[in-house]
Amino acid sequence: MKFGITMFPTDLTATVSDAAKEAEDRGFSSLFLAEHTHVPVDRSTPFPGTPDGSLPQEYHRLLDPFVALAAAAAVTSRIRLGTAVSLVAQREPIVTAKAAATLDLISGGRFDFGVGFGWMTEETRNHGVDPGLRRAVVREHVLAMRALWTQDEAAFTGEHVSFEPSFCWPKPVQPGGPPILLGGFGGPVLCEHIAEYADGWLPVGSWSLAAGLPNLRKAMAERDRDLSDLRIVPCGGFPPNPQEVEYFASAGVEEIVLTVPDGPPERLPAVLDHYAATYLSTT
């Protein structure tokens, strides 16, 4: 079993380049970063991660993940670098395709593109996207980006994005482009999207994996795809106990991504040392 880390990088935490180097030096396999462009002051959408819907302060201060991961790529050589998750409905797809391809190039093919639909309706709406259409927008943006990554003269026509035949370089190092890993809790709609166009799934915790696997098996079978072809990477949530790690392994999981709690820069080495002693020493 491999273990990676995920963090909410802000101007108050350890730098992403420091986190990546410290994680790589200890033997962690990956570093994933969250994304939110902004948080509207009058947000009424409840945060799904707290009982009262309140939002942790680090959400207000997140760095741009593509810029931050480029800094991480410059000081590492092995660790994989990813988003968990990028809110692709809110991103212009041609610019994002170039950013992702550039990151994959400068990292030597180490970028994993974790993609989410987004839960904060006010944030989505501020980007000019109808929150009710965000899943359809994500789908088209991913398909359009993949066309730009894989075709010398790429074109795309859809309801939410269209562009004429165009040149767009650089191309990613990884064949087909960076792996698309869809994040979410594994409901039927998410699993249909995974089965249609994704390379993997980022569930949150063992309960999310257990609840979502039947939906995913059904959706993959309907697309004549083999579940074993997907990368399933539990990401975030509470650190798993030994029984959960065993469950993940029995489900075919090969990597688990651990959350680094929000905190000042000086706390990072101790957190990584604890995770390394708890997880890496047993693998």
N, C-alpha and C positions, 0 to 999 in steps of 0.2 A: 504494500500500500504506500502510495506517495502522499505527501502532505504539503499543501500550499497555505498561503495566508491571504486574507483580504482586509482592507482598511478603508476608512473614510479620511482621506488626506486633506488637511486644512493648513492654514497659515500658522496654526498653533501646535500641530503634531510634528513628529519627526519628518524630515524630508523624505520624499518618495525614493530618491536616489540612495539615501542612507538605509531606508527600510529594505530596498531591493538587495543592496550589497550585504547587509547583515543577514537577511534571509538566505541568500545564496551561500554565504560562508558557512551557515549552519546546516545546509543540506536540504532546505525546503525546495519544493519543485516549482512553485509558481507564486506570483503576486498579482492579485486582482484589485482593481480600484472601482469605487462607486461613482455615480454621476448624478448630479442635479444642477441645472444651470442657475436656478434662483428659487427662492421661496416667497411667494406673495404674502404680504403682511396680513391680509384679510383671509388667509387660507381657512376654508371650512371643511375640506376633505379630511376625515380623520386618518391619522397615521395607523396602519394596520399592525405595527409592532409594539404598541403600548396599550394597556387596558383602557386608558382614558383618551386615546387618540392624540396625545401630545407629541410634539416632534422634538427629538434630541437636537441640541444646538449645533452639532457638527454639520447637520444638513444645510445650515445657513452659509457655511464657509468652505464648501468643497472646491478643490482645485479642478481644473479641466483635466480629465484623465489622459487624453492623448498627449498633451504637452508634458504632463508629469511622467507618463510611461516612456516618453522619448528620453527624458533625463535618466530614468532607470536603465534604459537600454545602453546608455553610454558608459555605465560603470559595472555592467554585468556581462556574462558571456554564456551562461547556461540556463538560468531561471526563466521560465515562461512568464509572459507579461500579458495581462488581460483586463478587460472591463467586466464589472459585475455589479450592476449592468449599465450599458450605455442606452440612453433613451432615444432610440433611433427615429421615432416618430417626430421628435423635436429637432432633428438635425437635417440640414440640406444634404441630399444623398450624394451629389457629385463631389462636393467638398469633403464629405465624410469618407467617401470611397478613396479619395486621394490621401487623406490623413491616415487612414487605416493601412493602405498600401505602403505609404512612406514609413510608417512605424514598423511594418513587417520587414521592409527592406533593411532599415538601419539596425534592426535587432537581429538580423540574420534568420528571419523566419520563425520568430518566437512569440508572435502576437496571437492571442485567443480573443475573439470578438464576442464577449458576452452581451446579449441584447435583451432588453426588457420593454414591455409595453407602457409602463408608467402608471402610477396610482394617484398622483396628485393632479386632479382635474384642472385646477387653476394654472398650474405650471404649463400643462399641455396646451391649454387654451391661449395662454400668452404667446405661444409660438405659432399661433394661427391655425392650430389643428383642433378639429372637433373631437373632444375626448371619446365620444361614442364611435369614432372611426379610427381610433389610434391603432388597433390591431391590423386593420386593412392597410393603413399607411405604413406601418412597420414592414409588413409583408412585401409591399411594392418597393420600399426603399432597399430592403435586403436583396431582392431580385435584381433591382437596377444596379446596385453596387457590384453584385457578382458579375453582371454583364460587363461592367467597366473593368473589372479585374481580369477577366478571362478572354475578352475579345479585343483584337487590335483596332477594329472599327466597331464600336459599341453603340447600340441604339436601344431605346426602351419606350414603350407606349403603354400607359396605364391610366387609371382614373386619378391617381394622386401624384404621379411623376411621369414626365415624358421628356425625351431629348432625342434629337436627330443623330445620325451616325457621327461619331466623334472619336478623336484620338484622346487617350487619357493614360499617361504614364506618371510614375513608375507602376509596374505590375508587381503584385506581391511575390515574395519568394516561395511561399507555400502554394503548391498546385491547387487551383480552384479558389485561392484566396484564403484569408484567415478563417479558421473554423468558426462557424456561427453556433453559439451555445445559448439557447433561449432560457431565460430565467423565469421562475414562477412556481406555483404550488401544484401543478399537475392536473388541473381540471381538463375536461374534454376538449374545450376550445384550444387551450394552450397545446395540448398533445396533438391536435390536428395540425397546428402550425409547425410543431417540431417535425412531425412525420413528412410534411410537404417539403420543407426547404432548409431545415436545420441539420447541423452535424452533431448536436448534443443538447444536453439539458442540465441546467443548474438548479436543482431542487434545494429547498431550505430545510435541512434537518431530516432525520430518519422518518418522521411522521409524514412529511411531504412526499418522500420517495415511496413509502408504503402505500399512501393513498393514491398516488399518481400512476404507479406502474401498471395497474389494470387498464387505465385509460390509454396509456402510451402503447402498451402491447396491441390493443385493439386498433389504434390509429395507424401504427406501423404496419400491421397486417393488411389493413385496407389499402395501403400504398405499396404493398408487396416489398416492404423493406424489413430487414432483419434487425431486431432490437440490439443485437451485439455489435452492429455497425455504429451505434451511437456512443459518444462519450458522455457518461453520466457522472457529474462532478458535484456532489453535495457541497454547498457553499454558504457560509454564514450561519447565523443562529448560534445556539450554545455549543461549546466544544463537546464533541461526542464522548460518551463513556465507552469502556471496553466492549460492552455488549452491542452498542450501536456500531462500533467499528467492525465487529464481527458480522453484524447484519449487512452493513454496506458491502463487505467483501463477498458475502454469500449472494448478493444481488448483482455481482459483476462489476462493482465500483472499483476503480483502480487509483483514484485520487480523491482526497477530502481537503476542503479549503477551510481553514480556521480563521475566526474573526479576531483581529487585534483590537482590543477595546480602545475607545477614544482616551487620549491622555497626553501629557507633555512629552517632549522628545526623550527625556532621560529615562522614561519608563520602558521604552521599546526593547532595549537589550534584555531586561529581566523577563519580559513577556515572551520573547522568542526563546530565551534559555529554558523557560518553564515548558513551553510547547515542545521544544526539541527533546527535553528529558522525558516528557510524558509520551510523546508519539514517535519520534524518530528513533529512539533507542529500542523500540519494540518491533521495528520493521526490518 
